[in-house]
Amino acid sequence: MAAFDRLAANPPTAETLPAWPRSVRLGIDYSVSVAANSIADMTPGEADSFAWTCTVLGMLQERDPPDDPPATCAAQEAAEKAGPFYAQAFALLGFIRDTTATLLQRGIPVPALPSATMALLQKAARGERVPDAELDGVLEAAQRLRDRLGFRALG
């Protein structure tokens, strides 16, 4: 099998995309970044799988809500560089998105943050400066939502 045969023969489409949550995509992004260092040593089949995975990650990222940071190591590192509260915002946003998707698939109604609060959470998760007084309130509200979603996911 030549490299990229699988991708050419069966390209992922919106209907066939795997339902990888953000947390899984973050781990896959890390694996892809490590594998990229040895792409010259890949067999054609490995290169094909690598290309398919990169394509799927890109397509899934396009489906993310606008203004969400991508589920990538680079985006996580940007939040971490901005400080621990920004890293917390990145983690909370990921949990909220993953758990909300799971609950909606089960047909369970989910609570949400007010749009202004979500916009600030997204901004902080991208590592962009948010005034401390606002960031504290946003993280508290996101943590309360996280707790509510986690409780519903268990129930």
GUMIMI-316891 format. One record per residue (C-alpha): residue in one letter; chain; residue number from 0; x, y, z. Coordinates in nm, 3 decimals, always signed. Example, Ala and Ser with C-alpha at 12.3 -4.5 7.8 and 13.67 -1.06 7.14 Angstrom:
2
ATOM  rest  kette   nr       xx       yy       zz
ATOM     a      A    0   +1.230   -0.450   +0.780
ATOM     s      A    1   +1.367   -0.106   +0.714
// end
This chain:
155
ATOM  rest  kette   nr       xx       yy       zz
ATOM     m      A    0   +0.000   +0.000   +0.000
ATOM     a      A    1   +0.151   +0.332   -0.104
ATOM     a      A    2   +0.156   +0.621   +0.138
ATOM     f      A    3   -0.173   +0.812   +0.149
ATOM     d      A    4   -0.372   +0.536   -0.027
ATOM     r      A    5   -0.617   +0.506   +0.265
ATOM     l      A    6   -0.662   +0.880   +0.276
ATOM     a      A    7   -0.718   +0.903   -0.100
ATOM     a      A    8   -0.948   +0.600   -0.116
ATOM     n      A    9   -1.154   +0.683   +0.190
ATOM     p      A   10   -1.115   +1.047   +0.292
ATOM     p      A   11   -1.282   +1.142   +0.619
ATOM     t      A   12   -1.605   +1.334   +0.579
ATOM     a      A   13   -1.825   +1.513   +0.828
ATOM     e      A   14   -2.038   +1.199   +0.851
ATOM     t      A   15   -1.746   +0.957   +0.902
ATOM     l      A   16   -1.531   +1.160   +1.140
ATOM     p      A   17   -1.455   +0.981   +1.465
ATOM     a      A   18   -1.608   +1.142   +1.774
ATOM     w      A   19   -1.278   +1.212   +1.947
ATOM     p      A   20   -1.334   +1.439   +2.248
ATOM     r      A   21   -1.095   +1.730   +2.309
ATOM     s      A   22   -0.905   +1.536   +2.575
ATOM     v      A   23   -0.835   +1.251   +2.332
ATOM     r      A   24   -0.743   +1.492   +2.053
ATOM     l      A   25   -0.492   +1.660   +2.284
ATOM     g      A   26   -0.320   +1.326   +2.342
ATOM     i      A   27   -0.328   +1.240   +1.973
ATOM     d      A   28   -0.183   +1.582   +1.890
ATOM     y      A   29   +0.108   +1.507   +2.120
ATOM     s      A   30   +0.165   +1.169   +1.955
ATOM     v      A   31   +0.151   +1.327   +1.610
ATOM     s      A   32   +0.404   +1.592   +1.709
ATOM     v      A   33   +0.643   +1.323   +1.834
ATOM     a      A   34   +0.587   +1.110   +1.523
ATOM     a      A   35   +0.651   +1.408   +1.295
ATOM     n      A   36   +1.014   +1.404   +1.406
ATOM     s      A   37   +1.061   +1.062   +1.244
ATOM     i      A   38   +0.842   +1.099   +0.936
ATOM     a      A   39   +1.135   +1.022   +0.704
ATOM     d      A   40   +1.170   +0.679   +0.870
ATOM     m      A   41   +0.802   +0.583   +0.837
ATOM     t      A   42   +0.684   +0.297   +0.622
ATOM     p      A   43   +0.426   +0.389   +0.358
ATOM     g      A   44   +0.150   +0.247   +0.580
ATOM     e      A   45   +0.268   +0.448   +0.880
ATOM     a      A   46   +0.287   +0.762   +0.668
ATOM     d      A   47   -0.067   +0.697   +0.545
ATOM     s      A   48   -0.196   +0.658   +0.902
ATOM     f      A   49   -0.006   +0.972   +1.004
ATOM     a      A   50   -0.163   +1.174   +0.720
ATOM     w      A   51   -0.511   +1.037   +0.796
ATOM     t      A   52   -0.477   +1.126   +1.165
ATOM     c      A   53   -0.355   +1.479   +1.087
ATOM     t      A   54   -0.643   +1.529   +0.844
ATOM     v      A   55   -0.900   +1.409   +1.097
ATOM     l      A   56   -0.755   +1.632   +1.370
ATOM     g      A   57   -0.779   +1.932   +1.139
ATOM     m      A   58   -1.136   +1.853   +1.038
ATOM     l      A   59   -1.243   +1.806   +1.400
ATOM     q      A   60   -1.082   +2.134   +1.495
ATOM     e      A   61   -1.291   +2.308   +1.229
ATOM     r      A   62   -1.604   +2.175   +1.402
ATOM     d      A   63   -1.508   +2.321   +1.741
ATOM     p      A   64   -1.708   +2.619   +1.864
ATOM     p      A   65   -1.578   +2.952   +1.738
ATOM     d      A   66   -1.320   +3.114   +1.967
ATOM     d      A   67   -1.229   +2.787   +2.142
ATOM     p      A   68   -0.856   +2.728   +2.147
ATOM     p      A   69   -0.761   +2.422   +1.944
ATOM     a      A   70   -0.716   +2.094   +2.132
ATOM     t      A   71   -0.342   +2.096   +2.068
ATOM     c      A   72   -0.028   +2.085   +2.277
ATOM     a      A   73   +0.073   +2.427   +2.141
ATOM     a      A   74   -0.255   +2.582   +2.259
ATOM     q      A   75   -0.222   +2.415   +2.599
ATOM     e      A   76   +0.136   +2.543   +2.630
ATOM     a      A   77   +0.022   +2.897   +2.541
ATOM     a      A   78   -0.230   +2.883   +2.825
ATOM     e      A   79   +0.031   +2.742   +3.064
ATOM     k      A   80   +0.279   +3.017   +2.972
ATOM     a      A   81   +0.015   +3.276   +3.056
ATOM     g      A   82   -0.007   +3.135   +3.409
ATOM     p      A   83   -0.173   +2.868   +3.621
ATOM     f      A   84   -0.517   +3.028   +3.608
ATOM     y      A   85   -0.504   +3.028   +3.228
ATOM     a      A   86   -0.399   +2.664   +3.226
ATOM     q      A   87   -0.695   +2.597   +3.456
ATOM     a      A   88   -0.923   +2.779   +3.210
ATOM     f      A   89   -0.791   +2.557   +2.927
ATOM     a      A   90   -0.858   +2.243   +3.130
ATOM     l      A   91   -1.204   +2.357   +3.243
ATOM     l      A   92   -1.307   +2.449   +2.890
ATOM     g      A   93   -1.197   +2.109   +2.764
ATOM     f      A   94   -1.391   +1.928   +3.037
ATOM     i      A   95   -1.700   +2.140   +2.975
ATOM     r      A   96   -1.691   +2.076   +2.599
ATOM     d      A   97   -1.626   +1.701   +2.632
ATOM     t      A   98   -1.887   +1.642   +2.902
ATOM     t      A   99   -2.149   +1.857   +2.731
ATOM     a      A  100   -2.105   +1.659   +2.408
ATOM     t      A  101   -2.138   +1.329   +2.596
ATOM     l      A  102   -2.451   +1.439   +2.779
ATOM     l      A  103   -2.613   +1.575   +2.464
ATOM     q      A  104   -2.545   +1.243   +2.287
ATOM     r      A  105   -2.737   +1.074   +2.570
ATOM     g      A  106   -3.024   +1.321   +2.529
ATOM     i      A  107   -2.961   +1.482   +2.868
ATOM     p      A  108   -3.018   +1.859   +2.883
ATOM     v      A  109   -2.712   +2.049   +2.994
ATOM     p      A  110   -2.663   +2.379   +3.172
ATOM     a      A  111   -2.430   +2.635   +3.018
ATOM     l      A  112   -2.235   +2.943   +3.112
ATOM     p      A  113   -2.375   +3.282   +3.015
ATOM     s      A  114   -2.227   +3.383   +2.678
ATOM     a      A  115   -2.019   +3.669   +2.824
ATOM     t      A  116   -1.869   +3.433   +3.085
ATOM     m      A  117   -1.797   +3.168   +2.820
ATOM     a      A  118   -1.629   +3.429   +2.600
ATOM     l      A  119   -1.396   +3.523   +2.886
ATOM     l      A  120   -1.326   +3.156   +2.962
ATOM     q      A  121   -1.236   +3.098   +2.596
ATOM     k      A  122   -1.014   +3.406   +2.598
ATOM     a      A  123   -0.831   +3.286   +2.909
ATOM     a      A  124   -0.803   +2.933   +2.768
ATOM     r      A  125   -0.630   +3.081   +2.463
ATOM     g      A  126   -0.378   +3.240   +2.701
ATOM     e      A  127   -0.501   +3.592   +2.636
ATOM     r      A  128   -0.500   +3.841   +2.922
ATOM     v      A  129   -0.819   +3.867   +3.128
ATOM     p      A  130   -0.834   +4.110   +3.423
ATOM     d      A  131   -0.777   +3.924   +3.752
ATOM     a      A  132   -1.110   +4.031   +3.904
ATOM     e      A  133   -1.299   +3.896   +3.602
ATOM     l      A  134   -1.086   +3.583   +3.573
ATOM     d      A  135   -1.160   +3.482   +3.932
ATOM     g      A  136   -1.536   +3.502   +3.871
ATOM     v      A  137   -1.512   +3.320   +3.538
ATOM     l      A  138   -1.310   +3.034   +3.687
ATOM     e      A  139   -1.551   +3.004   +3.980
ATOM     a      A  140   -1.850   +2.989   +3.742
ATOM     a      A  141   -1.672   +2.738   +3.517
ATOM     q      A  142   -1.583   +2.520   +3.816
ATOM     r      A  143   -1.946   +2.524   +3.934
ATOM     l      A  144   -2.058   +2.424   +3.583
ATOM     r      A  145   -1.790   +2.153   +3.574
ATOM     d      A  146   -1.924   +2.012   +3.901
ATOM     r      A  147   -2.284   +2.019   +3.774
ATOM     l      A  148   -2.190   +1.852   +3.447
ATOM     g      A  149   -1.982   +1.589   +3.625
ATOM     f      A  150   -2.274   +1.509   +3.854
ATOM     r      A  151   -2.509   +1.471   +3.557
ATOM     a      A  152   -2.259   +1.254   +3.372
ATOM     l      A  153   -2.244   +1.019   +3.670
ATOM     g      A  154   -2.620   +1.008   +3.714
// end
